[in-house]
Structures are given as C-alpha cells and as structure tokens.
Amino acid sequence: MSREASRKTFSVPANDLLRRVPAWECHVHTLFSDGRDGILDCAARARDLGLTRIIFTEHTEPWKARTPGWFKEYAAQVHEAARLHAGALEVFLGLEAPATDLRDGLDLSAEMRAAADCILGTAHRYPGLEGRRVRDLSPAECIELEFETLKALARNPGIDAIAHLGGTCGLYCAAFPEDLAAEVIRMAAQNGIAIELNSRYHQPIGRMLDLCVQAGARVTIGSDAHSLDEIGTAFAALLAALAKEPS
C-alpha cells in the first residue's frame, strides 16, 4: 500500500467526527518499549471495549527499546493478534518515528519502513538541540524548535499522521501556541497528512478537533496508551466532548 493510500485508510476527515466517531485506538505502546502490557493483552482489551481498530505504534528510537533486535518479534506478535481477532477487531502494525532533521529524516530503519502499515511522525528530541535536553530550553527556544520540527513533519511524504502536535513543548517547557498549531494543521492538510487527536496531550480534545475541522484536515484518534486502562481514552474523550456541543 502506498503512503498516500494508507493515509486515507488510517484517518478520516475531521468534519466526519461531528457525525460519528469511529471506535479506533491508533496510538499504543507495549512492553517492547515504554508500555506496561503485551500486545495480545492490549488487543484483547481493545476488543472487550468494543473498539473496532487498534494500531500498535511502538517507538523507533533504539534507546527506548527494551531489547536489541526487537522489531521482528514485535511485528510477529502484531500479526498474531491480527489473526486471533480477525473479523472482530482490525489490528495494524504501526510505528512512532521522530524527526531527525528539518527535511524528511525519520529515526526509522528500512526494514521498519517497509513493514509498517502506519507511521506516526513526531517531535521528540528536536533536530538542532546539539546535545541539550528539551527541558533545558527556554520557552521561546522550545516553541520555535517544536514549530520548525512540526512544519517539517507536515511536509514529510514518509508519514501518515503527526502525533501529539505540540505535546513535547507543552510537557517540558510551555504551552504550544494555538496560532502556530493551526498553521501546522493547515500545512499538513494541504499535504494530505493527518493530525492525531491525542487525549494525553490535547486537553480539551475538542479544541484540537475544532482546529482540524476549520483547516479541512484529516485526523486519527490516539490515546498514546502505555497501559491497558489507557486504551480507548481518546475515543471516549471525543464522545464526551461532542456530547457537550450545542445541537
């Protein structure tokens, strides 16, 4: 499947969520990196919750892996979960890959790129840090580096969606400005790249949805789940947010 085709498979127009929220979980971490549970348990949890899709999106950075050479076993377990739940739950092999430069670089091996159904691009350790940590940046520096990294991702032909837009900046330094978020969303929409609605970092999640609707963007639904009890929280948050909207 081409990247362009996969973008449409793993995302929906933001405006569609105003009518129906698909029961998806598109951002899950497991024991292969910094999650607390295994792939089969996570898939079973998603099915028990009545979700119709789960995408495992393990971190690609080598320093986040629990064991070296993890990828083959990760892929095998995702495929086994897909077999076990065929007809009841769609299970896909995804990855969360950080930008490594301000062009189209991703921390992603050729093997990973070829095998992945879905790739989330993300701003983690910003390009240009030059040995510094994100938490040591001034708010102004952090916002600028997040913005430049996100703009590169919004142009990156190798990804399906941008994960937790503004999340790294908000976690370590300062709230990411809404006007800059809107600019990134517009750029991504122009290039057919989806925006993740992330219940961990986008609070209230309804405001991020509003920005995506205004830009005509496509969206994915991701909890950034690291444990069984976090699976499905983005789906639930969107349902709750839309229930509060005036009719």
Number of C-alpha atoms within 10 A of each C-alpha: 8 8 16 15 10 15 23 16 13 22 22 19 17 25 18 13 16 16 9 10 16 18 19 25 25 31 28 28 27 23 17 21 19 15 19 14 15 16 21 17 14 25 27 15 17 24 17 10 12 13 20 16 19 26 24 28 25 26 24 19 15 14 10 12 17 13 12 9 10 13 17 11 11 19 18 12 16 20 15 15 21 20 13 15 15 11 9 13 22 19 25 21 22 25 26 26 27 25 24 20 16 19 14 15 17 22 16 20 10 7 10 19 17 9 14 15 23 25 27 27 29 26 26 18 18 25 17 12 13 7 7 11 11 21 14 11 16 13 17 10 15 24 22 15 21 26 23 19 25 29 20 23 32 28 20 22 14 19 27 30 28 29 29 24 26 25 21 23 26 18 13 16 19 17 15 21 13 13 10 17 19 17 17 26 29 20 20 27 21 15 15 20 31 29 31 28 31 29 24 17 18 20 12 14 19 20 14 22 26 15 19 26 19 14 20 17 25 26 28 26 26 27 27 27 26 19 18 20 11 16 27 27 19 28 23 14 19 22 18 13 15 18 11 9 9 5 5
